[in-house]
Structure formats: C-alpha cells, structure tokens
Amino acid sequence: MTSCVAEFRAITFASCTMASIPTISRLIRRCDHQLHCSSTSADFAELRNENATLEIAGTGDYRPALEALTREMGIESRVRFLGFIPEESKLALLRRAWAATLASPKEGWGISNMEAAACGTPVVASDSPGIRESVIHEETGFLVPHADIAAMADAMRKLADSPSLVESMGKAGRRFAEGFSWEKSADDTIAHLEEVVMRRGESDQWK
C-alpha cells in the first residue's frame, strides 16, 4: 500500500475556515481500536468548538456503537463517518485537515502519525509506547497523557484556534517525515543487527 510518507510529493498546507480533525481506524470490537475511537470522540466533545468537524474514516462492526456515542454526547451534527476510504481519499483528507489524532493506548509504530506529518498536518496523540516516537512534542504536534480528555481537547483547541500554529507545525512535520524512508529504515536495521552480532562475538556471555 502506497503511503503519503513514501510518496514525498510537494504538498503545501492550506488552512480553511472549518477546522477538520480526522481520525483513521478500523472500527472493530478490539480494545485498542474501541478505546482510540471512543476516546477521540470524547476529546472532541470536550473541545466545544462549533466550527470544528471530526471526521472518522474506517469501517467495522463498532461503527453503530460509536454513532450512538456521538448522539449521546450531542456532537452527531459535527461528526462525519466516512466509512472505508481509498488511499487517495485518505491522503486528501490528511492534507486538508487542521490536525490528525491518535488516542490509542499503544501501537507498534505510529505510521498514521507519520502519514499525517508527511502531508503537512499536525498530530495530537497519546504519549503512549510506539506512538511518542512519531511525534515531536510542540514541534510537529502534541503528545498528551493517554485518556486525559481535557489535555487532548486543549491540544485540539490550540490548533483549531491558530492557523499559523497549524502551518508551522505542519511544515515541521513534513521535514520530520522526510527523514524516514524504507531504504533508511533497512540500512538502520542492518547496522543495528551488525552491532548486536559484534557485541555478541566480543562478550563471553554469548559463547
């Protein structure tokens, strides 16, 4: 699957009157996905910005429950469920957004954060294992304590209220993302493995 990070096409960030905050996830009944989507909805409700729209991309059997949750919170008019979107639509969504969110308790690696950064979009994410490495706090976005609704909403508010901050963080995110590539990742992995092998050869504990 081609990602925005892999393409590195020239992208200019354009602000808009309506603040769009997307989250992309599989809407399935698995603890981490449910927590991410429900937490993001609660964070957005706390934002209390009538000009902001939360766009949720993804499909799965958790969608009806999540739609019901938005109705309970009284934010259904400002939340858009996009369902499954193809890669081109995902990139277009990230490029026009003011911020992307990832409220998961943990990830193997924050690839969606890197995709947003490569698209020039700031990220608001949980300061969780596997995620914090993909966001430079207060430079490419904000890291907040996981499940801290007030902190997440405050970070969203800073971006929704300041197009200039969105632009500066978006540009920083773009520069950050350009430091990553499959070739560099492969080279770094090989170098690390070679270093481990060398240490094993020099240590008695591996004999």
C-alpha positions as CSV (number, residue, x, y, z in Angstrom):
1,M,0.0,0.0,0.0
2,T,1.4,3.4,-1.0
3,S,1.5,5.9,1.8
4,C,2.0,9.6,1.9
5,V,5.3,9.1,3.7
6,A,6.6,7.0,0.8
7,E,5.5,9.5,-1.9
8,F,7.1,12.7,-0.6
9,R,5.3,14.8,-3.2
10,A,5.4,18.5,-2.8
11,I,2.4,19.5,-0.6
12,T,1.5,23.0,0.5
13,F,-0.7,23.4,3.5
14,A,-3.8,25.4,3.1
15,S,-5.9,26.5,6.1
16,C,-9.7,26.5,5.9
17,T,-12.5,28.2,7.8
18,M,-13.9,25.0,9.1
19,A,-11.4,23.1,11.3
20,S,-11.3,19.4,10.3
21,I,-9.9,16.9,12.6
22,P,-9.7,13.3,11.2
23,T,-9.1,10.0,12.8
24,I,-8.4,6.9,10.8
25,S,-9.0,3.4,12.3
26,R,-10.6,0.1,11.9
27,L,-14.0,0.3,13.7
28,I,-13.8,-3.2,15.2
29,R,-14.6,-4.6,18.6
30,R,-11.0,-4.8,19.8
31,C,-9.9,-3.0,22.9
32,D,-7.3,-0.7,21.4
33,H,-9.4,0.3,18.4
34,Q,-12.5,0.9,20.5
35,L,-10.5,3.0,23.0
36,H,-9.0,5.1,20.2
37,C,-12.3,5.9,18.6
38,S,-14.3,6.4,21.7
39,S,-11.6,8.5,23.4
40,T,-11.2,10.7,20.3
41,S,-15.0,11.3,20.3
42,A,-14.9,12.3,24.0
43,D,-11.9,14.5,23.4
44,F,-13.7,16.2,20.5
45,A,-16.9,16.7,22.6
46,E,-14.8,18.5,25.2
47,L,-13.3,20.8,22.6
48,R,-16.7,22.6,22.4
49,N,-15.8,24.3,19.1
50,E,-18.9,24.7,16.8
51,N,-16.6,25.4,13.8
52,A,-14.7,22.1,14.2
53,T,-15.7,18.8,12.5
54,L,-14.5,15.4,13.5
55,E,-14.1,13.0,10.5
56,I,-13.8,9.3,11.3
57,A,-12.5,7.1,8.4
58,G,-12.8,3.4,8.7
59,T,-15.3,0.6,8.8
60,G,-16.2,-2.3,11.1
61,D,-18.8,-3.6,13.5
62,Y,-18.1,-0.9,16.1
63,R,-19.5,1.9,14.0
64,P,-23.1,1.7,15.3
65,A,-22.0,1.9,18.9
66,L,-19.7,4.8,18.0
67,E,-22.5,6.6,16.2
68,A,-24.7,6.1,19.2
69,L,-22.0,7.5,21.5
70,T,-21.8,10.7,19.4
71,R,-25.5,11.1,19.7
72,E,-25.3,10.7,23.5
73,M,-22.6,13.4,23.6
74,G,-24.7,15.7,21.4
75,I,-22.0,16.1,18.8
76,E,-23.5,14.0,16.0
77,S,-24.0,17.1,13.8
78,R,-20.3,17.8,13.9
79,V,-19.0,14.2,13.3
80,R,-18.8,12.7,9.9
81,F,-18.4,8.9,9.4
82,L,-16.7,8.4,6.1
83,G,-16.6,4.6,6.1
84,F,-13.9,2.9,4.1
85,I,-11.8,5.4,2.0
86,P,-9.2,4.5,-0.6
87,E,-5.6,5.6,-0.3
88,E,-6.0,8.8,-2.5
89,S,-9.0,9.9,-0.4
90,K,-7.1,9.3,2.8
91,L,-4.2,11.5,1.6
92,A,-6.6,14.2,0.5
93,L,-8.3,14.1,4.0
94,L,-5.0,14.4,5.8
95,R,-3.8,17.2,3.5
96,R,-6.9,19.4,4.2
97,A,-7.2,18.7,7.9
98,W,-6.0,21.0,10.6
99,A,-4.9,18.1,12.8
100,A,-5.0,14.3,12.9
101,T,-5.5,12.4,16.2
102,L,-4.3,9.0,17.6
103,A,-5.7,8.3,21.0
104,S,-4.6,4.7,21.2
105,P,-3.1,3.2,24.4
106,K,-0.2,1.7,22.4
107,E,1.0,1.0,18.9
108,G,3.8,-0.9,17.3
109,W,4.7,2.3,15.5
110,G,2.7,5.5,14.8
111,I,2.5,5.1,11.0
112,S,-0.7,7.1,10.7
113,N,1.1,9.9,12.6
114,M,3.9,9.8,10.1
115,E,1.5,9.8,7.2
116,A,-0.2,12.9,8.6
117,A,3.2,14.6,9.1
118,A,4.2,13.8,5.6
119,C,1.0,15.5,4.4
120,G,1.9,18.6,6.4
121,T,-0.7,18.0,9.1
122,P,0.0,18.3,12.9
123,V,-0.8,15.4,15.1
124,V,-2.4,15.2,18.5
125,A,-1.6,11.8,20.0
126,S,-1.4,9.9,23.3
127,D,2.0,9.8,24.9
128,S,2.0,6.0,24.6
129,P,4.5,3.3,23.7
130,G,5.1,3.1,20.0
131,I,3.4,6.4,19.4
132,R,5.6,9.0,21.1
133,E,8.5,8.3,18.7
134,S,6.3,9.5,15.8
135,V,5.6,13.0,17.2
136,I,8.0,15.7,18.3
137,H,6.0,17.3,21.1
138,E,5.2,21.0,20.5
139,E,7.1,20.9,17.2
140,T,5.2,18.5,14.9
141,G,2.2,18.2,17.1
142,F,1.2,17.5,20.7
143,L,1.7,14.4,22.9
144,V,-0.8,14.2,25.8
145,P,-1.2,11.7,28.6
146,H,-3.4,8.8,27.4
147,A,-7.1,9.1,28.3
148,D,-6.6,12.7,29.5
149,I,-9.7,14.2,27.8
150,A,-9.0,17.7,29.0
151,A,-5.4,17.7,27.7
152,M,-6.3,16.2,24.4
153,A,-9.1,18.8,23.9
154,D,-6.8,21.6,24.9
155,A,-4.3,20.5,22.3
156,M,-7.0,20.3,19.6
157,R,-8.2,23.8,20.7
158,K,-4.8,25.3,20.3
159,L,-4.7,24.1,16.7
160,A,-8.3,24.9,15.9
161,D,-7.8,28.5,17.2
162,S,-4.5,29.2,15.4
163,P,-4.0,28.6,11.6
164,S,-0.4,29.9,12.0
165,L,0.4,27.2,14.5
166,V,-1.1,24.6,12.2
167,E,1.0,25.9,9.4
168,S,4.3,26.0,11.4
169,M,3.7,22.5,12.9
170,G,2.7,21.1,9.5
171,K,5.9,22.3,7.9
172,A,8.0,20.9,10.8
173,G,6.1,17.6,10.5
174,R,6.9,17.5,6.8
175,R,10.6,18.0,7.5
176,F,10.5,15.3,10.2
177,A,8.7,12.8,7.9
178,E,11.3,13.4,5.1
179,G,13.9,11.9,7.4
180,F,12.2,8.5,7.1
181,S,12.2,6.1,4.1
182,W,12.2,2.3,3.6
183,E,15.8,2.5,2.5
184,K,17.0,4.3,5.6
185,S,14.9,2.0,7.8
186,A,16.5,-1.0,6.2
187,D,20.0,0.4,6.5
188,D,19.5,1.4,10.1
189,T,18.1,-2.1,10.9
190,I,21.1,-3.8,9.2
191,A,23.5,-1.6,11.1
192,H,21.8,-2.3,14.4
193,L,21.9,-6.1,13.8
194,E,25.5,-6.0,12.8
195,E,26.3,-4.1,16.0
196,V,24.4,-6.7,18.1
197,V,26.3,-9.5,16.4
198,M,29.6,-7.8,17.0
199,R,28.8,-7.3,20.7
200,R,27.9,-10.9,21.0
201,G,31.1,-12.0,19.4
202,E,33.1,-9.9,21.9
203,S,31.2,-11.0,25.0
204,D,31.8,-14.2,26.9
205,Q,28.1,-14.4,27.7
206,W,27.3,-15.4,24.1
207,K,29.9,-18.2,23.9
